[in-house]
C-alpha cells in the first residue's frame, strides 16, 4: 500500500473547482505552455484526449486550460470567465477532441500556441491526479516536466558538451539540479533538455546559456 506523503495527495491544491484532475491540472498544463512560448499568445489550439475529450465542457477543463494559457493560477476566480477574457485579449482559441493513442494517459492535452510573430510551440501534458501534472513532449521532443520545480529548458544542437556547458553555468550560480531529461528526435540534429532545480533561475543564467554556441531556445520556468 502506498504511503501518503502529504495532505496535498488527498485534497489536491487550492483551486477553482470542480475537479483537481480536470480543472487544476488543466490550468497548470496551460500555464507551462505559455511559459515555454515565452510571449503573449494570439492563437491556441487545444486538443483533448481520453476522458478530457469526453468531459472537458462539463468539468470546465476548457475554461481551465485557457485560464492557464492566460497566466492564471489554479485559484484565480477569473478562470470561470477565461473564454470571454481570452476573446477580449485577442486570443483565438480552438478546441479539438482527438485520440492520441493508448500510450497516452487518459487525462491528456496537446496545446499548440502561436504569438503575433508566428513563433509557435506545442506541448503534450497529462493531469495525473490531485492537480499533479507531467509534460511529456515539447515540440516533438520527449520531456519530463512536473511543474513542481524551477526548471531550465533548452533546445540545442545535438553535439558533445552542450548539456555540460549548461550545467556548468548552473553550478556557477550555485543552483542544484534535482532531476534532468535529455532527448533527441534524430542523432546529430537538435536535442532537448529539461533541468529541474532547487533554486529560482535568475535571468543572468538564461542570458549566459543563450550565448552558448548551438543553443536555439532557452526558457526558465517557475513552479506552477
C-alpha positions in Angstrom: 0.0 0.0 0.0 1.4 3.4 -1.0 2.1 5.7 2.0 0.6 9.1 1.7 3.4 11.7 1.8 1.2 14.8 2.3 -2.3 16.0 2.7 -2.0 17.5 -0.8 -2.3 14.0 -2.2 -5.7 13.6 -0.6 -7.4 17.0 -1.1 -5.4 18.5 -4.0 -4.4 22.1 -4.5 -6.2 25.3 -3.7 -8.2 25.8 -6.8 -11.4 26.8 -8.6 -13.3 23.6 -9.0 -14.8 21.2 -9.7 -12.0 18.7 -10.2 -8.3 18.7 -9.4 -7.6 16.5 -12.4 -9.8 18.2 -14.9 -9.5 21.7 -13.6 -6.3 22.4 -11.6 -4.3 20.0 -13.8 -5.6 21.7 -16.9 -4.7 25.1 -15.6 -1.1 24.0 -14.8 -0.6 22.4 -18.3 -1.8 25.7 -19.9 0.5 27.8 -17.8 3.5 25.7 -18.7 2.6 26.0 -22.4 2.5 29.8 -22.1 5.9 29.9 -20.2 7.5 27.8 -22.8 6.2 30.1 -25.6 7.7 32.9 -23.6 5.5 35.6 -25.2 1.8 36.6 -25.3 0.0 34.0 -27.4 -2.5 35.1 -30.0 -3.7 31.7 -31.0 -4.2 28.5 -29.0 -5.2 25.1 -30.5 -6.2 22.8 -27.7 -6.6 19.1 -28.3 -8.3 17.0 -25.6 -7.6 13.2 -25.4 -9.3 10.5 -23.4 -11.5 11.5 -20.5 -10.7 15.1 -21.2 -12.3 14.7 -24.6 -15.4 13.3 -23.1 -15.9 15.7 -20.2 -14.0 18.9 -20.8 -17.1 21.1 -21.1 -18.9 19.7 -18.0 -15.8 19.8 -15.8 -14.7 23.2 -17.1 -11.4 22.0 -18.5 -11.9 24.3 -21.5 -12.0 27.3 -19.2 -9.2 25.9 -17.0 -6.7 25.3 -19.7 -7.4 28.7 -21.3 -7.0 30.3 -17.9 -3.6 28.7 -17.6 -2.7 30.0 -21.1 -3.7 33.5 -20.0 -1.3 33.1 -17.0 -3.9 32.5 -14.2 -3.1 30.4 -11.2 -5.3 27.4 -10.1 -7.2 29.5 -7.5 -7.8 32.5 -9.7 -11.6 33.2 -9.9 -11.2 34.6 -13.4 -10.9 31.0 -14.7 -14.7 30.9 -14.7 -14.7 33.7 -17.4 -11.5 32.6 -19.1 -13.1 32.1 -22.5 -14.6 35.6 -22.5 -11.4 37.1 -21.2 -9.4 35.4 -24.0 -11.7 36.8 -26.6 -11.3 40.3 -25.2 -7.5 39.9 -25.1 -7.4 38.8 -28.8 -6.5 35.2 -28.1 -8.1 33.0 -30.7 -9.0 29.6 -29.2 -9.9 26.3 -31.0 -10.9 23.1 -29.2 -10.5 19.7 -30.8 -11.2 16.2 -29.4 -8.6 13.6 -30.5 -7.5 10.0 -29.8 -3.7 10.3 -29.3 -3.4 6.5 -28.7 -3.4 4.1 -25.8 0.1 5.0 -24.8 -1.1 8.4 -23.5 -2.7 9.0 -20.1 -6.5 9.4 -20.3 -6.3 12.9 -19.0 -4.0 14.3 -21.7 -4.0 17.7 -23.5 -2.0 18.8 -26.5 -1.6 22.6 -26.7 -0.3 24.5 -29.8 0.4 28.2 -29.1 1.4 30.9 -31.5 2.4 34.5 -30.9 2.0 37.6 -33.1 5.3 37.0 -34.9 4.4 33.4 -36.0 6.5 31.7 -33.4 4.8 28.6 -32.2 5.4 25.9 -29.6 3.5 22.8 -28.7 3.4 20.6 -25.7 1.7 17.4 -24.5 0.8 17.3 -20.9 -1.2 14.9 -18.6 -3.1 15.6 -15.4 -2.2 12.6 -13.3 -4.3 13.2 -10.2 -4.6 15.7 -7.3 -3.6 18.6 -9.5 -0.3 16.9 -10.4 0.8 17.0 -14.0 3.6 15.8 -16.2 4.6 17.4 -19.6 5.9 14.6 -21.7 6.5 16.3 -25.1 7.8 19.7 -26.1 7.9 20.4 -29.9 8.2 16.7 -30.6 10.9 16.0 -28.0 10.4 13.7 -25.1 10.2 15.7 -21.9 9.6 15.2 -18.2 8.5 18.4 -16.6 6.4 18.3 -13.4 5.7 22.0 -12.8 6.7 21.5 -9.2 10.3 22.9 -9.5 12.1 25.7 -11.1 13.3 24.4 -14.5 15.6 25.4 -17.3 14.7 24.0 -20.7 16.8 24.3 -23.9 16.7 23.2 -27.5 20.2 22.9 -28.8 22.4 21.2 -31.4 23.0 17.5 -30.7 26.7 17.5 -30.1 29.1 16.7 -27.3 29.4 19.1 -24.4 26.2 21.0 -24.9 24.5 19.8 -21.7 27.7 20.1 -19.7 28.0 23.8 -20.7 24.5 24.4 -19.3 25.1 22.5 -16.1 28.4 24.3 -15.6 26.6 27.7 -15.8 24.0 26.4 -13.2 26.8 25.3 -10.9 28.5 28.7 -11.3 25.4 30.3 -9.8 25.1 27.7 -7.0 22.0 26.1 -8.5 21.4 22.5 -7.5 20.0 20.1 -10.0 17.0 17.9 -8.8 16.5 15.9 -12.0 17.2 16.1 -15.7 15.8 14.8 -19.0 17.7 14.9 -22.3 16.2 13.7 -25.6 16.5 14.0 -29.3 14.5 13.0 -32.4 17.4 12.4 -34.7 21.1 11.8 -34.0 23.2 14.9 -34.9 20.2 17.2 -35.4 18.6 19.0 -32.4 18.2 17.9 -28.9 16.1 18.9 -25.9 17.0 19.2 -22.2 14.8 20.0 -19.2 16.7 20.5 -15.9 14.6 20.9 -12.8 16.4 22.6 -9.9 16.1 23.6 -6.3 16.5 27.4 -6.7 15.0 30.1 -8.7 16.8 30.6 -12.0 18.0 34.3 -12.5 17.8 35.9 -15.9 21.6 36.1 -15.8 21.7 32.3 -16.2 19.3 32.4 -19.1 21.4 35.1 -20.9 24.6 33.1 -20.4 23.0 29.9 -21.8 21.6 31.8 -24.7 25.1 32.8 -25.7 26.4 29.2 -25.8 27.0 28.4 -29.5 24.5 25.9 -30.7 21.7 26.8 -28.3 18.5 27.6 -30.2 16.0 28.2 -27.4 16.2 28.8 -23.6 13.3 29.2 -21.1 13.4 29.4 -17.3 10.2 28.1 -15.8 8.8 28.7 -12.3 6.9 26.3 -10.2 3.2 26.4 -11.2 
